[in-house]
Amino acid sequence: MGVWGKGLLQSDDDCDITGDLAEMFGFELLSADKETREGIVEKLNGGLLAQKFDKILSPAFQSRTGHHKRERVAIILGVLAMGMGAIIESRHLTALKVLRPWLPNMEQQLQLITALDEYKNDGTPWVLGSKPLPEVMASHGKREFDLGDEFWFSGLGHSFDENPTSETVSKMCLNCGEKGDLLRCSRCKMARYCNPDCQRIDWSTHKKVCHFRSEVRCCPVPNIPHEEEIKHEDAPASTN
């Protein structure tokens, strides 16, 4: 199975899991149409999402495709539900936090913990930060310092009503969740901790995904035209 980018929803496996979830729910969880999205969110908030979370998090759960672990399925369901703006029960948010070590790299771990920390859970959708898989596949192998990058906006993700960030660095201590004046891992430049004790406690988890980086990674933020500019971009310039 292909892995096209380092972020969540950027692999063939995640695409397959998304398809399996669509069959489980009876509808797609990646709908971009506003009217369709509203109807889906209403169904999710009516108890369907909680029911499916309970089923997937159960030790007895088996995915439709045997090699997809329930932990990964739960994480993908979580980010898809947040992308729709669905309300996620606190017990399921807590369960997702525990699953951070199941993610294979720092990019995905930061996407998950940032979403769980900043998701407003009030109907406001979450923008994951990963470019859609077709765009990642199209730009695979290119070294363009723009939308050819493997992340769209920011690898961390952001609330739909807020601006994206550029630096791919944890906004909180990866051990205790505190924010403020944090120390940064000198090796990967991505993990941060409030003190050396927290760094030592988290090391058993972090060492599996801590790889050397020469500098902090900054994801390019594209300059997207306003709706009015898009609407008239092909029109001839005014002569007035």
N, C-alpha and C positions, 0 to 999 in steps of 0.2 A: 504494500500500500504506500502511496506517495505522501511525503511530508514536504509541503511546498513553502512553508514559512515557520517561524518559531512561535507564533502566537496561537491562541485557541481558535478553533474553526478554520485552521489553515492546513488541514491534512485530509486525506481520503477517508481515514477512519472517522474523524469528526463529522464528515459529510454523511457517512453511512449511519452514524449514531443519530444525526439529525433526521434522516429518513426513517429510521426505526421509531423515533419519538413521534413523528408525524402519523405513522400507522397506529401507534399506541393511543394517541389522543384523538385521531380521526380528522386532523387538520394540521396544516403547516404552522410552524412556530417562527418562521422567518418572513412573514407577510409584511410587505411595505405599504400596501394599500390601507389608508386611514380607516375607512369604513369596515373593512375586513378585520383590521387590527382591533378595533373597538369591540366587535362581536366576539373575537377570540378571547380578549382580556376578560370580558364579562363571564365567559364560560370558565376560564381559569380561576377567577376570583370567586366563583360560585362553589368552590370545593374540589373541582377537578384537579387543579394543580397540587393541592395538598395530598389528595388521594394517590396521585401518581408518584409524588415524592416518597410517600410512605412505602409504596410498592417497590420502588427502585432501591431505597435504602435498606430494605429488608434483606437479611443474610440469605434468604431463600431465592432472591431475584436472580433470574438468568436472562441475559440479553438475547435478542433475536439472533445476533451473530456472536457465537460463543466466546471469541477472544476479546470482546469488549467488556471490560470489567465494570461492575455496577458503580464503582467510585467515579470512573470516567463518565459514565452515562449520567450520573447525578450532577456532575460539574457542568456538563454540556446543557442539561436541562436548566440548571440554575442561570447560566449566562443567557440562554435563549429567553427564559421567562423575564429576566431583567431587561433584555432588549425589547420585549413587548410592553414593559411597564406594568407587569402583573404584581400583585401583592404576594409576597412570600412570607410564610409564617416564621416567627423568630426561631423556632426549634429547627427548622430546615436551614435557615441561614447559619445557625450554630454548627449544624452537621456539615455544611459545606466548608466552613473554616477548618475543620479537622482534616479535610481531605487535601489540604495544600501539599503534603509530602508525596501524594500520588502523581503530581504533575512533574514532567520530566525535565523542565528547564526553568530558569529564573524568569524569563519573559512571561510564561504562562502562570507561574506562581504570583508574580506581581499583578498580572491582570485580574486574577481571582481575588486576592486580598484587597486590592484597591476597590474593586466593584463591591465586595461585601462591606467595606468600610464606608463608602461614599454613596451607595445606592439609596435613594431617598425613600423608596418603598411606598410612594404615595401616588403612583400612576405615572410618574415621570420616567420615560424609557432611559436605559443605560446604553451608551455607545461603547462597544467593547474595545475598540482601538485597532483590532485586526482588520486589514483589508479583506473584502470578500474573496473567497477561494478562487473564482474565475480570474480576478484581477491579479492575484498573487501568482497563479499559474502562468498568466500572460507575461508577467514581468520577471519570471524566474530566470536567474542567470544574468540579468542586467545589473549594471552597477550605476544606476542613475540616482542622483541625489535629489530626487523629487518623488513623484508618485510611483516610481519604480521601486521605492523602498518597500520592505515587506510589511510595514505597518501603515495603516491609514490614520492620519492625525497623530495619535499617540499610542504607544504600546500599552500604556497603563489603562486607557479608557477614561471616559468622563460622562457626567450626567448630561442628558440631551439639552438642558437649559443652561449649561455652563460651557466655557471655553476649554479646549483640550490643553494638556500640558505637553512639553517637549521632551524633558529629560526622563529617561527610563530608569528611575531611582525610586526605591520604596519611600512612601510618605510617612511611614510609621515604623516603630521598632518591630521587627519580625518575630520577636519573642513575646513581648508583653502588650504591644499595640499602642504604646505611648507615642506622642508626637512632640515636636519641639526641636531642641538642639541635639541632633543625633549624630552618631559616629557612622562612617561609611566603611564598608568592607574594602580593604586596600587592594584586594585581588580582583573581584568581579566589578567593583564600582557601582553595584546595583542594590545590594542589601544594606540596610542601615539598622543600627541598634542604639539604645539610649545609654548603654554602658558596656564595658567588657564582660561583665557577668552575664548579661542577656545574650551577648554574642557567643559566649562559651556554651550556654544552655542550648542555643539553637544550632550549634555547629553540627551536631549529628544529622540534622535535616539539611542544613545549608551546604555542607561539604559535598553532597551528591550532585549539586547543580552549580557549584561555584567554579567558574572558569575565568581565567585571566582576561582582563580587558585593559587596554592601555589608557583609556579615558572613558568618561561618562558618555553613554550613547544618547544623542539627541535625535529624535524623530522629526523629520521635516514636516511642518504644518503648511498645507497647501493654501493658497489664496483663492478661496472660492468666490466667484462673482455673486452679487446679490441677485435676488429673483428678477428684479427689474432689468438688470444688465443681461441676464441670461435670456430673458424674453425678447430683447431687442438687439442681441449681439449680431444677428445676421442682417439687420436693417441698415440701409445706407446712412451715413453720417449726415446730421442736420446741416443745412447750408445757411441757417439764419445767423 
